[in-house]
Amino acid sequence: MDYQPAISVWLIALFAVCGIFSLVVNGTLFRWLYLEGGKVVTEVFGPSDSGLACFFVTWFVWLTYTGFATQQRAVTDSDLITGAFHVTVIVLVIVLFLVSRKINLSSQFGLNRNGVSKAIFFAAPLLLTAFPLVAWAGFFMGKVMGDRADPQELVRFFTDASRAGKIETMIFTMLFGVLVAPAAEEFIFRGYLYATAKKYLGFIPAMILVSALFAAIHLNLFILAICFTLAYESTGSILVPMAMHALFNFSEFALMLAPSHLQP
């Protein structure tokens, strides 16, 4: 007896149920934040922040455009180092800009609300409820875009390094993807750009705009960016989306180490 069709039906049904559950949970969280208001503080941001934010948005859009317009090439170790350097410089510019105006970073970004362990405690279930929606979005995007929905260059870079047994490269890539990138990118996108946009555009337009920008840079992770924003608004701590981002990237690396992904 062939059980394969029955198994496929059950997997599809499970995928659908998980997706509906994820949609209900995140939809309820969105509705609550829309009605009650979130915890992200915007009062400290002013015209100077909107100017700096517009500069970064323009820069990111230009990088995205040039990335799509030019022929793709393999990522190298120096590209990762350059990327880490760039995001670090951006974070330092924002930090110095805020500190020069005597803005309390701990209070502004909710660092005093949750420690790292507590942030992970909140981040893990929030990410689990986001996974089915992200999987749904990835599936449909793959159907729409076809070959254009290839994995990010960093994903291929890590997979190639794994197949070649380049342990040092793998470790460096994981450290960048799990520690540096989530912390820096969440500070930039959710902590600064989203909060500044929320001050002038409101909750929903800011969430959509910054999530779209994040998705353009990260190949269509729009739904994940929305979930990061909901987590930030509901907890008021940037550490929570940072932890979600880190856990998501870690899970991606773990999946890439599966034997099926390492086959040439």
KEKE-3310 file (N, C-alpha, C; in steps of 0.2 Angstrom, whole numbers, plus 5000, padded with zeros to 4 digits):
npx = (5004:5003:5008:5012:5004:4994:5002:5007:4995:4992:5003:5001:4989:4993:5002:4994:4985:4994:4998:4986:4984:4995:4992:4981:4985:4996:4988:4979:4987:4992:4979:4977:4988:4985:4973:4975:4988:5006:5022:5033:5043:5042:5043:5056:5061:5064:5064:5078:5081:5072:5078:5090:5086:5080:5091:5098:5088:5087:5100:5100:5090:5096:5107:5100:5095:5106:5111:5102:5103:5116:5126:5126:5138:5149:5149:5162:5174:5179:5169:5159:5166:5167:5153:5150:5157:5151:5138:5141:5147:5136:5127:5135:5135:5122:5120:5129:5124:5111:5116:5123:5113:5108:5100:5093:5098:5095:5083:5075:5076:5071:5080:5081:5070:5070:5081:5094:5091:5078:5073:5075:5066:5054:5055:5057:5044:5036:5043:5041:5027:5027:5034:5026:5019:5029:5034:5023:5023:5036:5034:5023:5030:5040:5033:5028:5039:5048:5064:5070:5068:5079:5090:5098:5114:5122:5117:5120:5134:5137:5132:5141:5153:5151:5150:5163:5170:5175:5179:5182:5178:5164:5161:5164:5154:5143:5144:5143:5130:5122:5125:5131:5124:5109:5108:5113:5105:5092:5093:5095:5084:5072:5073:5078:5074:5061:5055:5057:5050:5037:5034:5031:5023:5014:5008:5005:5008:5022:5027:5024:5032:5045:5047:5045:5057:5067:5063:5067:5080:5083:5079:5064:5058:5047:5035:5042:5048:5037:5033:5043:5042:5030:5033:5042:5034:5025:5032:5041:5055:5070:5078:5070:5065:5078:5083:5074:5077:5090:5088:5081:5090:5099:5092:5091:5104:5106:5097:5103:5114:5109:5110:5103:5104:5118:5122:5129)
npy = (4994:5011:5024:5037:5047:5050:5054:5066:5073:5075:5082:5094:5098:5100:5110:5120:5122:5126:5138:5145:5146:5154:5166:5170:5172:5182:5192:5195:5201:5212:5219:5222:5230:5240:5246:5248:5254:5254:5251:5257:5271:5288:5301:5308:5309:5320:5333:5332:5319:5313:5318:5311:5298:5298:5299:5287:5278:5281:5278:5264:5260:5263:5254:5242:5243:5244:5232:5223:5227:5224:5211:5196:5190:5178:5178:5183:5181:5194:5202:5199:5204:5218:5221:5219:5229:5241:5240:5242:5255:5262:5260:5266:5279:5283:5280:5290:5301:5302:5301:5313:5322:5320:5309:5296:5280:5268:5269:5273:5263:5252:5244:5243:5236:5223:5209:5200:5186:5186:5193:5183:5173:5179:5181:5168:5161:5170:5170:5157:5157:5165:5158:5149:5158:5165:5154:5151:5163:5163:5151:5155:5166:5160:5152:5163:5170:5161:5156:5167:5169:5164:5158:5169:5177:5175:5164:5154:5155:5151:5138:5133:5134:5125:5113:5112:5110:5121:5126:5137:5148:5145:5147:5160:5166:5162:5168:5181:5181:5177:5185:5198:5204:5203:5211:5223:5226:5226:5237:5247:5246:5243:5250:5263:5268:5263:5269:5282:5284:5281:5291:5302:5296:5287:5271:5260:5264:5266:5254:5246:5252:5252:5238:5234:5239:5232:5220:5221:5222:5210:5199:5197:5195:5201:5198:5192:5204:5212:5204:5206:5219:5220:5213:5221:5233:5227:5223:5234:5233:5233:5222:5211:5209:5208:5196:5187:5189:5184:5171:5166:5167:5158:5146:5145:5143:5131:5122:5123:5115:5102:5086:5085:5098:5099:5091:5090)
npz = (5000:4996:5005:5003:4997:5007:5017:5012:5011:5025:5029:5022:5027:5040:5039:5034:5045:5055:5049:5049:5063:5066:5059:5066:5079:5077:5070:5080:5089:5082:5081:5094:5097:5088:5093:5106:5107:5105:5114:5109:5111:5104:5106:5108:5095:5081:5068:5064:5066:5056:5045:5045:5045:5032:5024:5027:5022:5009:5005:5008:4999:4987:4987:4987:4974:4965:4969:4963:4950:4945:4940:4949:4960:4968:4986:4997:5010:5013:5010:5020:5031:5027:5027:5040:5045:5040:5045:5058:5059:5055:5066:5076:5072:5073:5087:5093:5088:5094:5108:5109:5110:5122:5124:5133:5130:5135:5141:5130:5120:5127:5134:5148:5151:5149:5152:5143:5145:5148:5137:5127:5132:5129:5115:5109:5109:5102:5090:5086:5083:5072:5062:5054:5046:5039:5032:5024:5016:5010:5002:4993:4988:4981:4972:4964:4960:4955:4949:4952:4965:4972:4986:4998:4995:5006:5011:5002:5002:5015:5014:5004:5010:5020:5013:5008:5020:5027:5041:5049:5041:5042:5055:5057:5049:5055:5067:5063:5057:5068:5079:5076:5065:5068:5080:5076:5064:5069:5078:5069:5060:5066:5079:5076:5063:5061:5073:5071:5059:5063:5072:5063:5053:5058:5066:5057:5043:5046:5050:5038:5029:5033:5035:5022:5017:5024:5019:5006:5006:5012:5004:5003:5016:5022:5030:5041:5045:5049:5060:5068:5071:5078:5089:5095:5097:5106:5117:5120:5120:5112:5113:5111:5098:5092:5098:5093:5079:5079:5084:5073:5062:5067:5067:5053:5049:5056:5049:5036:5038:5038:5031:5018:5013:5011:5001:4985)
capx = (5000:5007:5006:5015:4999:4991:5007:5007:4989:4992:5008:4998:4984:4997:5005:4988:4983:4999:4998:4980:4985:5000:4989:4976:4989:4999:4982:4976:4992:4991:4973:4978:4992:4982:4968:4978:4994:5012:5026:5038:5042:5044:5043:5062:5063:5062:5066:5084:5080:5069:5083:5095:5082:5079:5097:5099:5083:5089:5106:5098:5086:5101:5111:5096:5094:5112:5112:5098:5104:5122:5127:5127:5144:5150:5151:5169:5176:5180:5162:5156:5170:5165:5146:5150:5160:5146:5132:5144:5148:5129:5125:5139:5133:5115:5121:5133:5119:5107:5119:5125:5107:5107:5094:5094:5097:5092:5076:5072:5076:5069:5085:5080:5064:5071:5088:5095:5088:5070:5071:5075:5060:5048:5057:5056:5037:5034:5046:5037:5021:5029:5037:5021:5017:5035:5035:5018:5025:5041:5031:5020:5034:5044:5029:5027:5046:5052:5071:5072:5068:5085:5092:5102:5121:5125:5115:5124:5141:5138:5132:5147:5158:5150:5152:5170:5173:5179:5176:5183:5173:5157:5161:5164:5148:5137:5144:5140:5123:5118:5126:5132:5118:5103:5109:5114:5100:5086:5094:5094:5078:5066:5075:5078:5070:5054:5052:5056:5044:5031:5033:5028:5018:5010:5010:5004:5012:5029:5028:5024:5037:5052:5047:5047:5064:5070:5062:5070:5087:5084:5075:5057:5057:5042:5031:5046:5050:5031:5032:5048:5039:5024:5037:5045:5029:5021:5037:5044:5062:5073:5081:5066:5066:5085:5083:5070:5081:5096:5086:5079:5096:5102:5088:5092:5111:5105:5094:5108:5119:5106:5113:5100:5107:5125:5123:5131)
capy = (5000:5017:5029:5043:5053:5051:5058:5072:5077:5077:5087:5100:5100:5103:5117:5125:5123:5130:5145:5149:5148:5160:5172:5172:5175:5189:5196:5197:5205:5218:5222:5225:5236:5246:5249:5251:5258:5250:5253:5261:5279:5292:5308:5311:5310:5326:5334:5330:5312:5312:5319:5306:5292:5298:5298:5280:5274:5282:5274:5257:5259:5263:5248:5237:5244:5242:5224:5219:5229:5222:5204:5193:5186:5175:5182:5182:5183:5201:5205:5199:5209:5224:5221:5220:5236:5246:5241:5244:5262:5265:5260:5271:5286:5284:5281:5296:5307:5302:5303:5320:5326:5318:5305:5290:5275:5262:5270:5274:5257:5247:5240:5242:5232:5215:5207:5195:5180:5188:5194:5176:5170:5182:5180:5161:5159:5175:5168:5151:5159:5169:5154:5147:5164:5166:5149:5153:5169:5160:5146:5158:5170:5155:5151:5169:5173:5156:5155:5174:5168:5160:5160:5175:5175:5173:5157:5150:5156:5147:5131:5131:5133:5119:5107:5112:5109:5127:5127:5144:5152:5144:5150:5167:5167:5161:5174:5187:5181:5176:5190:5205:5206:5204:5216:5230:5228:5228:5243:5252:5246:5244:5254:5270:5270:5262:5273:5289:5284:5281:5298:5306:5293:5282:5264:5255:5266:5265:5246:5243:5255:5249:5231:5233:5241:5227:5214:5222:5220:5203:5195:5196:5193:5206:5195:5192:5210:5214:5201:5209:5226:5218:5211:5227:5237:5224:5223:5240:5232:5231:5216:5205:5207:5206:5189:5184:5189:5179:5164:5164:5166:5152:5140:5144:5140:5124:5119:5122:5110:5096:5082:5086:5104:5099:5087:5095)
capz = (5000:4995:5010:5002:4996:5013:5021:5009:5013:5032:5029:5019:5032:5046:5036:5034:5052:5058:5046:5052:5070:5066:5057:5071:5084:5075:5069:5087:5092:5078:5082:5101:5096:5084:5097:5113:5106:5107:5119:5107:5112:5098:5108:5107:5088:5078:5061:5062:5065:5050:5040:5045:5043:5025:5021:5027:5018:5002:5004:5007:4992:4981:4988:4984:4967:4962:4970:4958:4943:4943:4940:4955:4961:4975:4992:5000:5017:5014:5009:5027:5035:5025:5029:5047:5047:5038:5050:5064:5058:5055:5073:5080:5070:5076:5094:5094:5086:5100:5114:5108:5112:5129:5124:5136:5125:5139:5141:5123:5117:5132:5137:5155:5152:5149:5151:5138:5146:5148:5130:5123:5134:5125:5108:5107:5107:5096:5083:5084:5080:5066:5057:5049:5041:5035:5028:5019:5012:5006:4998:4988:4984:4977:4966:4960:4957:4952:4949:4955:4973:4975:4992:4998:4993:5012:5012:4997:5004:5021:5012:5000:5015:5024:5009:5008:5026:5029:5048:5051:5038:5044:5062:5056:5046:5060:5072:5060:5056:5074:5084:5074:5060:5071:5084:5072:5060:5073:5081:5064:5056:5071:5084:5074:5057:5062:5078:5068:5054:5067:5074:5058:5049:5062:5067:5052:5038:5047:5050:5031:5025:5036:5034:5015:5016:5027:5014:4999:5007:5014:4999:5004:5022:5024:5035:5047:5048:5052:5066:5073:5073:5083:5095:5098:5100:5112:5123:5121:5121:5106:5114:5110:5090:5091:5100:5087:5073:5081:5084:5066:5058:5070:5064:5046:5049:5058:5043:5031:5040:5037:5025:5012:5010:5010:4995:4980)
cpx = (5004:5004:5008:5009:4996:4995:5007:5001:4989:4997:5005:4993:4988:5000:5000:4986:4988:4999:4992:4981:4990:4997:4984:4980:4992:4993:4979:4981:4992:4985:4974:4982:4989:4977:4971:4984:5000:5016:5032:5038:5045:5045:5050:5064:5060:5064:5073:5085:5077:5074:5088:5092:5081:5085:5099:5094:5085:5095:5104:5094:5091:5105:5107:5095:5100:5113:5108:5100:5111:5122:5129:5134:5144:5152:5158:5169:5176:5174:5159:5160:5168:5158:5146:5153:5155:5141:5135:5144:5141:5126:5128:5137:5126:5116:5124:5128:5114:5110:5121:5119:5104:5101:5096:5093:5094:5085:5072:5071:5074:5074:5085:5074:5065:5079:5088:5091:5080:5068:5070:5068:5054:5049:5055:5049:5034:5037:5042:5030:5022:5031:5032:5020:5023:5036:5029:5021:5031:5039:5028:5025:5038:5040:5028:5034:5050:5059:5073:5072:5073:5087:5097:5109:5124:5123:5119:5131:5142:5137:5138:5153:5157:5152:5159:5174:5177:5176:5177:5179:5166:5156:5160:5157:5142:5138:5142:5133:5119:5119:5126:5126:5112:5103:5109:5108:5093:5087:5092:5087:5072:5067:5075:5074:5063:5051:5052:5051:5037:5029:5029:5022:5013:5012:5010:5008:5020:5031:5029:5030:5044:5052:5048:5054:5068:5069:5066:5078:5088:5080:5068:5055:5052:5038:5035:5047:5043:5031:5038:5046:5034:5028:5039:5040:5026:5025:5040:5052:5065:5076:5077:5066:5074:5086:5080:5074:5087:5094:5084:5085:5099:5099:5090:5099:5110:5102:5099:5113:5116:5109:5110:5102:5114:5127:5124:5126)
cpy = (5006:5022:5036:5049:5055:5055:5065:5077:5079:5082:5094:5103:5103:5110:5122:5127:5128:5137:5149:5151:5154:5166:5174:5175:5182:5194:5199:5202:5212:5222:5226:5231:5242:5249:5252:5255:5254:5254:5257:5268:5282:5299:5312:5312:5317:5327:5331:5323:5310:5313:5314:5299:5292:5297:5290:5276:5275:5278:5266:5255:5259:5257:5242:5237:5242:5234:5220:5221:5226:5214:5201:5189:5183:5179:5179:5183:5190:5205:5205:5204:5216:5226:5223:5227:5241:5246:5243:5252:5265:5265:5265:5278:5287:5285:5288:5302:5307:5304:5311:5325:5324:5314:5298:5284:5269:5263:5270:5267:5251:5242:5239:5238:5225:5214:5202:5189:5181:5189:5188:5173:5173:5180:5173:5160:5164:5173:5161:5152:5163:5164:5151:5152:5165:5160:5149:5158:5166:5155:5150:5163:5166:5153:5157:5171:5167:5156:5162:5174:5164:5163:5166:5172:5173:5166:5152:5150:5151:5139:5128:5130:5127:5113:5106:5110:5115:5129:5134:5149:5151:5147:5157:5170:5167:5166:5180:5187:5180:5182:5197:5208:5208:5210:5223:5231:5229:5235:5249:5252:5247:5249:5262:5272:5269:5268:5280:5290:5284:5288:5302:5303:5289:5275:5260:5257:5265:5258:5244:5246:5252:5242:5230:5234:5235:5221:5215:5220:5213:5198:5193:5194:5199:5204:5195:5199:5213:5211:5204:5216:5225:5216:5217:5232:5234:5223:5229:5239:5230:5225:5210:5204:5206:5199:5185:5183:5184:5172:5162:5163:5159:5146:5139:5141:5132:5120:5118:5117:5103:5092:5084:5093:5104:5094:5092:5094)
cpz = (5000:5000:5009:5001:5002:5017:5019:5011:5020:5033:5027:5024:5038:5045:5036:5041:5056:5056:5048:5059:5070:5064:5062:5077:5083:5073:5075:5090:5089:5080:5089:5101:5093:5089:5103:5112:5108:5112:5116:5107:5106:5100:5107:5100:5086:5071:5059:5062:5058:5044:5039:5043:5035:5022:5021:5023:5011:5000:5003:5001:4986:4981:4985:4977:4963:4963:4965:4951:4941:4943:4946:4955:4968:4980:4995:5007:5018:5014:5016:5031:5033:5027:5036:5049:5045:5043:5056:5064:5058:5062:5077:5078:5073:5084:5096:5093:5092:5106:5114:5110:5118:5129:5128:5132:5129:5139:5134:5120:5121:5134:5144:5156:5153:5148:5145:5139:5145:5140:5126:5125:5130:5118:5105:5105:5102:5090:5081:5081:5073:5060:5052:5044:5037:5030:5022:5014:5008:5001:4992:4984:4979:4971:4961:4956:4954:4954:4953:4962:4975:4982:4992:4997:5000:5013:5008:4999:5010:5019:5008:5005:5019:5020:5008:5014:5029:5036:5050:5048:5040:5051:5061:5053:5051:5065:5069:5059:5062:5079:5081:5070:5064:5076:5081:5068:5063:5076:5075:5061:5061:5076:5082:5068:5058:5067:5075:5063:5058:5070:5069:5054:5052:5062:5061:5046:5039:5047:5043:5028:5027:5035:5026:5013:5018:5022:5008:5000:5009:5010:5002:5011:5026:5030:5042:5050:5051:5059:5071:5075:5079:5089:5099:5101:5106:5118:5125:5122:5114:5106:5111:5102:5089:5093:5095:5081:5074:5080:5077:5062:5061:5067:5057:5045:5050:5052:5037:5032:5039:5031:5019:5009:5008:5004:4989:4974)
residu = (MET:ASP:TYR:GLN:PRO:ALA:ILE:SER:VAL:TRP:LEU:ILE:ALA:LEU:PHE:ALA:VAL:CYS:GLY:ILE:PHE:SER:LEU:VAL:VAL:ASN:GLY:THR:LEU:PHE:ARG:TRP:LEU:TYR:LEU:GLU:GLY:GLY:LYS:VAL:VAL:THR:GLU:VAL:PHE:GLY:PRO:SER:ASP:SER:GLY:LEU:ALA:CYS:PHE:PHE:VAL:THR:TRP:PHE:VAL:TRP:LEU:THR:TYR:THR:GLY:PHE:ALA:THR:GLN:GLN:ARG:ALA:VAL:THR:ASP:SER:ASP:LEU:ILE:THR:GLY:ALA:PHE:HIS:VAL:THR:VAL:ILE:VAL:LEU:VAL:ILE:VAL:LEU:PHE:LEU:VAL:SER:ARG:LYS:ILE:ASN:LEU:SER:SER:GLN:PHE:GLY:LEU:ASN:ARG:ASN:GLY:VAL:SER:LYS:ALA:ILE:PHE:PHE:ALA:ALA:PRO:LEU:LEU:LEU:THR:ALA:PHE:PRO:LEU:VAL:ALA:TRP:ALA:GLY:PHE:PHE:MET:GLY:LYS:VAL:MET:GLY:ASP:ARG:ALA:ASP:PRO:GLN:GLU:LEU:VAL:ARG:PHE:PHE:THR:ASP:ALA:SER:ARG:ALA:GLY:LYS:ILE:GLU:THR:MET:ILE:PHE:THR:MET:LEU:PHE:GLY:VAL:LEU:VAL:ALA:PRO:ALA:ALA:GLU:GLU:PHE:ILE:PHE:ARG:GLY:TYR:LEU:TYR:ALA:THR:ALA:LYS:LYS:TYR:LEU:GLY:PHE:ILE:PRO:ALA:MET:ILE:LEU:VAL:SER:ALA:LEU:PHE:ALA:ALA:ILE:HIS:LEU:ASN:LEU:PHE:ILE:LEU:ALA:ILE:CYS:PHE:THR:LEU:ALA:TYR:GLU:SER:THR:GLY:SER:ILE:LEU:VAL:PRO:MET:ALA:MET:HIS:ALA:LEU:PHE:ASN:PHE:SER:GLU:PHE:ALA:LEU:MET:LEU:ALA:PRO:SER:HIS:LEU:GLN:PRO)
# end
